[in-house]
């Protein structure tokens, strides 16, 4: 293989790589734009007091459910340790 073919193949590979990277960059840019739009819409919706209260209540409910699950898991671990001691 001559030096000419080596460089021809190398530059061809770089060209293909650049094309594929461009596709990745375009997809990432589209994802960022969509996320930004979603964030804007969420912020705009939070301006409505009723909507804001509903979202905040749903968040609090989720946190309470998580805390209750953690308590139940802790009780199970305590019971398991007590059974092993007996």
Phi and psi in radians as a Rosetta constraint file:
Dihedral C 1 N 2 CA 2 C 2 CIRCULARHARMONIC -1.473 0.35
Dihedral N 2 CA 2 C 2 N 3 CIRCULARHARMONIC 2.908 0.35
Dihedral C 2 N 3 CA 3 C 3 CIRCULARHARMONIC -1.107 0.35
Dihedral N 3 CA 3 C 3 N 4 CIRCULARHARMONIC -0.571 0.35
Dihedral C 3 N 4 CA 4 C 4 CIRCULARHARMONIC -1.118 0.35
Dihedral N 4 CA 4 C 4 N 5 CIRCULARHARMONIC -0.817 0.35
Dihedral C 4 N 5 CA 5 C 5 CIRCULARHARMONIC -1.131 0.35
Dihedral N 5 CA 5 C 5 N 6 CIRCULARHARMONIC -0.642 0.35
Dihedral C 5 N 6 CA 6 C 6 CIRCULARHARMONIC -1.022 0.35
Dihedral N 6 CA 6 C 6 N 7 CIRCULARHARMONIC -0.873 0.35
Dihedral C 6 N 7 CA 7 C 7 CIRCULARHARMONIC -1.205 0.35
Dihedral N 7 CA 7 C 7 N 8 CIRCULARHARMONIC -0.598 0.35
Dihedral C 7 N 8 CA 8 C 8 CIRCULARHARMONIC -1.086 0.35
Dihedral N 8 CA 8 C 8 N 9 CIRCULARHARMONIC -0.801 0.35
Dihedral C 8 N 9 CA 9 C 9 CIRCULARHARMONIC -1.163 0.35
Dihedral N 9 CA 9 C 9 N 10 CIRCULARHARMONIC -0.729 0.35
Dihedral C 9 N 10 CA 10 C 10 CIRCULARHARMONIC -1.090 0.35
Dihedral N 10 CA 10 C 10 N 11 CIRCULARHARMONIC -0.816 0.35
Dihedral C 10 N 11 CA 11 C 11 CIRCULARHARMONIC -1.207 0.35
Dihedral N 11 CA 11 C 11 N 12 CIRCULARHARMONIC -0.576 0.35
Dihedral C 11 N 12 CA 12 C 12 CIRCULARHARMONIC -1.120 0.35
Dihedral N 12 CA 12 C 12 N 13 CIRCULARHARMONIC -0.738 0.35
Dihedral C 12 N 13 CA 13 C 13 CIRCULARHARMONIC -1.113 0.35
Dihedral N 13 CA 13 C 13 N 14 CIRCULARHARMONIC -0.718 0.35
Dihedral C 13 N 14 CA 14 C 14 CIRCULARHARMONIC -1.127 0.35
Dihedral N 14 CA 14 C 14 N 15 CIRCULARHARMONIC -0.641 0.35
Dihedral C 14 N 15 CA 15 C 15 CIRCULARHARMONIC -1.140 0.35
Dihedral N 15 CA 15 C 15 N 16 CIRCULARHARMONIC -0.790 0.35
Dihedral C 15 N 16 CA 16 C 16 CIRCULARHARMONIC -1.109 0.35
Dihedral N 16 CA 16 C 16 N 17 CIRCULARHARMONIC -0.733 0.35
Dihedral C 16 N 17 CA 17 C 17 CIRCULARHARMONIC -1.077 0.35
Dihedral N 17 CA 17 C 17 N 18 CIRCULARHARMONIC -0.729 0.35
Dihedral C 17 N 18 CA 18 C 18 CIRCULARHARMONIC -1.124 0.35
Dihedral N 18 CA 18 C 18 N 19 CIRCULARHARMONIC -0.682 0.35
Dihedral C 18 N 19 CA 19 C 19 CIRCULARHARMONIC -1.094 0.35
Dihedral N 19 CA 19 C 19 N 20 CIRCULARHARMONIC -0.796 0.35
Dihedral C 19 N 20 CA 20 C 20 CIRCULARHARMONIC -1.147 0.35
Dihedral N 20 CA 20 C 20 N 21 CIRCULARHARMONIC -0.693 0.35
Dihedral C 20 N 21 CA 21 C 21 CIRCULARHARMONIC -1.126 0.35
Dihedral N 21 CA 21 C 21 N 22 CIRCULARHARMONIC -0.632 0.35
Dihedral C 21 N 22 CA 22 C 22 CIRCULARHARMONIC -1.084 0.35
Dihedral N 22 CA 22 C 22 N 23 CIRCULARHARMONIC -0.703 0.35
Dihedral C 22 N 23 CA 23 C 23 CIRCULARHARMONIC -1.094 0.35
Dihedral N 23 CA 23 C 23 N 24 CIRCULARHARMONIC -0.727 0.35
Dihedral C 23 N 24 CA 24 C 24 CIRCULARHARMONIC -1.104 0.35
Dihedral N 24 CA 24 C 24 N 25 CIRCULARHARMONIC -0.777 0.35
Dihedral C 24 N 25 CA 25 C 25 CIRCULARHARMONIC -1.095 0.35
Dihedral N 25 CA 25 C 25 N 26 CIRCULARHARMONIC -0.725 0.35
Dihedral C 25 N 26 CA 26 C 26 CIRCULARHARMONIC -1.101 0.35
Dihedral N 26 CA 26 C 26 N 27 CIRCULARHARMONIC -0.732 0.35
Dihedral C 26 N 27 CA 27 C 27 CIRCULARHARMONIC -1.140 0.35
Dihedral N 27 CA 27 C 27 N 28 CIRCULARHARMONIC -0.728 0.35
Dihedral C 27 N 28 CA 28 C 28 CIRCULARHARMONIC -1.125 0.35
Dihedral N 28 CA 28 C 28 N 29 CIRCULARHARMONIC -0.705 0.35
Dihedral C 28 N 29 CA 29 C 29 CIRCULARHARMONIC -1.107 0.35
Dihedral N 29 CA 29 C 29 N 30 CIRCULARHARMONIC -0.744 0.35
Dihedral C 29 N 30 CA 30 C 30 CIRCULARHARMONIC -1.095 0.35
Dihedral N 30 CA 30 C 30 N 31 CIRCULARHARMONIC -0.692 0.35
Dihedral C 30 N 31 CA 31 C 31 CIRCULARHARMONIC -1.134 0.35
Dihedral N 31 CA 31 C 31 N 32 CIRCULARHARMONIC -0.734 0.35
Dihedral C 31 N 32 CA 32 C 32 CIRCULARHARMONIC -1.116 0.35
Dihedral N 32 CA 32 C 32 N 33 CIRCULARHARMONIC -0.727 0.35
Dihedral C 32 N 33 CA 33 C 33 CIRCULARHARMONIC -1.077 0.35
Dihedral N 33 CA 33 C 33 N 34 CIRCULARHARMONIC -0.763 0.35
Dihedral C 33 N 34 CA 34 C 34 CIRCULARHARMONIC -1.142 0.35
Dihedral N 34 CA 34 C 34 N 35 CIRCULARHARMONIC -0.727 0.35
Dihedral C 34 N 35 CA 35 C 35 CIRCULARHARMONIC -1.126 0.35
Dihedral N 35 CA 35 C 35 N 36 CIRCULARHARMONIC -0.693 0.35
Dihedral C 35 N 36 CA 36 C 36 CIRCULARHARMONIC -1.118 0.35
Dihedral N 36 CA 36 C 36 N 37 CIRCULARHARMONIC -0.741 0.35
Dihedral C 36 N 37 CA 37 C 37 CIRCULARHARMONIC -1.103 0.35
Dihedral N 37 CA 37 C 37 N 38 CIRCULARHARMONIC -0.762 0.35
Dihedral C 37 N 38 CA 38 C 38 CIRCULARHARMONIC -1.094 0.35
Dihedral N 38 CA 38 C 38 N 39 CIRCULARHARMONIC -0.742 0.35
Dihedral C 38 N 39 CA 39 C 39 CIRCULARHARMONIC -1.103 0.35
Dihedral N 39 CA 39 C 39 N 40 CIRCULARHARMONIC -0.710 0.35
Dihedral C 39 N 40 CA 40 C 40 CIRCULARHARMONIC -1.104 0.35
Dihedral N 40 CA 40 C 40 N 41 CIRCULARHARMONIC -0.793 0.35
Dihedral C 40 N 41 CA 41 C 41 CIRCULARHARMONIC -1.103 0.35
Dihedral N 41 CA 41 C 41 N 42 CIRCULARHARMONIC -0.697 0.35
Dihedral C 41 N 42 CA 42 C 42 CIRCULARHARMONIC -1.102 0.35
Dihedral N 42 CA 42 C 42 N 43 CIRCULARHARMONIC -0.759 0.35
Dihedral C 42 N 43 CA 43 C 43 CIRCULARHARMONIC -1.127 0.35
Dihedral N 43 CA 43 C 43 N 44 CIRCULARHARMONIC -0.702 0.35
Dihedral C 43 N 44 CA 44 C 44 CIRCULARHARMONIC -1.137 0.35
Dihedral N 44 CA 44 C 44 N 45 CIRCULARHARMONIC -0.682 0.35
Dihedral C 44 N 45 CA 45 C 45 CIRCULARHARMONIC -1.187 0.35
Dihedral N 45 CA 45 C 45 N 46 CIRCULARHARMONIC -0.531 0.35
Dihedral C 45 N 46 CA 46 C 46 CIRCULARHARMONIC -1.216 0.35
Dihedral N 46 CA 46 C 46 N 47 CIRCULARHARMONIC -0.200 0.35
Dihedral C 46 N 47 CA 47 C 47 CIRCULARHARMONIC -1.222 0.35
Dihedral N 47 CA 47 C 47 N 48 CIRCULARHARMONIC -0.409 0.35
Dihedral C 47 N 48 CA 48 C 48 CIRCULARHARMONIC -1.415 0.35
Dihedral N 48 CA 48 C 48 N 49 CIRCULARHARMONIC 2.040 0.35
Dihedral C 48 N 49 CA 49 C 49 CIRCULARHARMONIC -1.004 0.35
Dihedral N 49 CA 49 C 49 N 50 CIRCULARHARMONIC -0.698 0.35
Dihedral C 49 N 50 CA 50 C 50 CIRCULARHARMONIC -1.126 0.35
Dihedral N 50 CA 50 C 50 N 51 CIRCULARHARMONIC -0.778 0.35
Dihedral C 50 N 51 CA 51 C 51 CIRCULARHARMONIC -1.116 0.35
Dihedral N 51 CA 51 C 51 N 52 CIRCULARHARMONIC -0.732 0.35
Dihedral C 51 N 52 CA 52 C 52 CIRCULARHARMONIC -1.081 0.35
Dihedral N 52 CA 52 C 52 N 53 CIRCULARHARMONIC -0.789 0.35
Dihedral C 52 N 53 CA 53 C 53 CIRCULARHARMONIC -1.071 0.35
Dihedral N 53 CA 53 C 53 N 54 CIRCULARHARMONIC -0.732 0.35
Dihedral C 53 N 54 CA 54 C 54 CIRCULARHARMONIC -1.117 0.35
Dihedral N 54 CA 54 C 54 N 55 CIRCULARHARMONIC -0.751 0.35
Dihedral C 54 N 55 CA 55 C 55 CIRCULARHARMONIC -1.140 0.35
Dihedral N 55 CA 55 C 55 N 56 CIRCULARHARMONIC -0.770 0.35
Dihedral C 55 N 56 CA 56 C 56 CIRCULARHARMONIC -1.107 0.35
Dihedral N 56 CA 56 C 56 N 57 CIRCULARHARMONIC -0.695 0.35
Dihedral C 56 N 57 CA 57 C 57 CIRCULARHARMONIC -1.159 0.35
Dihedral N 57 CA 57 C 57 N 58 CIRCULARHARMONIC -0.695 0.35
Dihedral C 57 N 58 CA 58 C 58 CIRCULARHARMONIC -1.106 0.35
Dihedral N 58 CA 58 C 58 N 59 CIRCULARHARMONIC -0.677 0.35
Dihedral C 58 N 59 CA 59 C 59 CIRCULARHARMONIC -1.132 0.35
Dihedral N 59 CA 59 C 59 N 60 CIRCULARHARMONIC -0.767 0.35
Dihedral C 59 N 60 CA 60 C 60 CIRCULARHARMONIC -1.106 0.35
Dihedral N 60 CA 60 C 60 N 61 CIRCULARHARMONIC -0.722 0.35
Dihedral C 60 N 61 CA 61 C 61 CIRCULARHARMONIC -1.078 0.35
Dihedral N 61 CA 61 C 61 N 62 CIRCULARHARMONIC -0.713 0.35
Dihedral C 61 N 62 CA 62 C 62 CIRCULARHARMONIC -1.126 0.35
Dihedral N 62 CA 62 C 62 N 63 CIRCULARHARMONIC -0.705 0.35
Dihedral C 62 N 63 CA 63 C 63 CIRCULARHARMONIC -1.151 0.35
Dihedral N 63 CA 63 C 63 N 64 CIRCULARHARMONIC -0.711 0.35
Dihedral C 63 N 64 CA 64 C 64 CIRCULARHARMONIC -1.104 0.35
Dihedral N 64 CA 64 C 64 N 65 CIRCULARHARMONIC -0.782 0.35
Dihedral C 64 N 65 CA 65 C 65 CIRCULARHARMONIC -1.074 0.35
Dihedral N 65 CA 65 C 65 N 66 CIRCULARHARMONIC -0.705 0.35
Dihedral C 65 N 66 CA 66 C 66 CIRCULARHARMONIC -1.116 0.35
Dihedral N 66 CA 66 C 66 N 67 CIRCULARHARMONIC -0.756 0.35
Dihedral C 66 N 67 CA 67 C 67 CIRCULARHARMONIC -1.116 0.35
Dihedral N 67 CA 67 C 67 N 68 CIRCULARHARMONIC -0.703 0.35
Dihedral C 67 N 68 CA 68 C 68 CIRCULARHARMONIC -1.144 0.35
Dihedral N 68 CA 68 C 68 N 69 CIRCULARHARMONIC -0.667 0.35
Dihedral C 68 N 69 CA 69 C 69 CIRCULARHARMONIC -1.127 0.35
Dihedral N 69 CA 69 C 69 N 70 CIRCULARHARMONIC -0.747 0.35
Dihedral C 69 N 70 CA 70 C 70 CIRCULARHARMONIC -1.102 0.35
Dihedral N 70 CA 70 C 70 N 71 CIRCULARHARMONIC -0.649 0.35
Dihedral C 70 N 71 CA 71 C 71 CIRCULARHARMONIC -1.129 0.35
Dihedral N 71 CA 71 C 71 N 72 CIRCULARHARMONIC -0.746 0.35
Dihedral C 71 N 72 CA 72 C 72 CIRCULARHARMONIC -1.125 0.35
Dihedral N 72 CA 72 C 72 N 73 CIRCULARHARMONIC -0.717 0.35
Dihedral C 72 N 73 CA 73 C 73 CIRCULARHARMONIC -1.092 0.35
Dihedral N 73 CA 73 C 73 N 74 CIRCULARHARMONIC -0.716 0.35
Dihedral C 73 N 74 CA 74 C 74 CIRCULARHARMONIC -1.131 0.35
Dihedral N 74 CA 74 C 74 N 75 CIRCULARHARMONIC -0.709 0.35
Dihedral C 74 N 75 CA 75 C 75 CIRCULARHARMONIC -1.084 0.35
Dihedral N 75 CA 75 C 75 N 76 CIRCULARHARMONIC -0.715 0.35
Dihedral C 75 N 76 CA 76 C 76 CIRCULARHARMONIC -1.094 0.35
Dihedral N 76 CA 76 C 76 N 77 CIRCULARHARMONIC -0.718 0.35
Dihedral C 76 N 77 CA 77 C 77 CIRCULARHARMONIC -1.137 0.35
Dihedral N 77 CA 77 C 77 N 78 CIRCULARHARMONIC -0.718 0.35
Dihedral C 77 N 78 CA 78 C 78 CIRCULARHARMONIC -1.102 0.35
Dihedral N 78 CA 78 C 78 N 79 CIRCULARHARMONIC -0.789 0.35
Dihedral C 78 N 79 CA 79 C 79 CIRCULARHARMONIC -1.087 0.35
Dihedral N 79 CA 79 C 79 N 80 CIRCULARHARMONIC -0.670 0.35
Dihedral C 79 N 80 CA 80 C 80 CIRCULARHARMONIC -1.130 0.35
Dihedral N 80 CA 80 C 80 N 81 CIRCULARHARMONIC -0.687 0.35
Dihedral C 80 N 81 CA 81 C 81 CIRCULARHARMONIC -1.195 0.35
Dihedral N 81 CA 81 C 81 N 82 CIRCULARHARMONIC -0.717 0.35
Dihedral C 81 N 82 CA 82 C 82 CIRCULARHARMONIC -1.130 0.35
Dihedral N 82 CA 82 C 82 N 83 CIRCULARHARMONIC -0.651 0.35
Dihedral C 82 N 83 CA 83 C 83 CIRCULARHARMONIC -1.167 0.35
Dihedral N 83 CA 83 C 83 N 84 CIRCULARHARMONIC -0.629 0.35
Dihedral C 83 N 84 CA 84 C 84 CIRCULARHARMONIC -1.207 0.35
Dihedral N 84 CA 84 C 84 N 85 CIRCULARHARMONIC -0.552 0.35
Dihedral C 84 N 85 CA 85 C 85 CIRCULARHARMONIC -1.244 0.35
Dihedral N 85 CA 85 C 85 N 86 CIRCULARHARMONIC -0.561 0.35
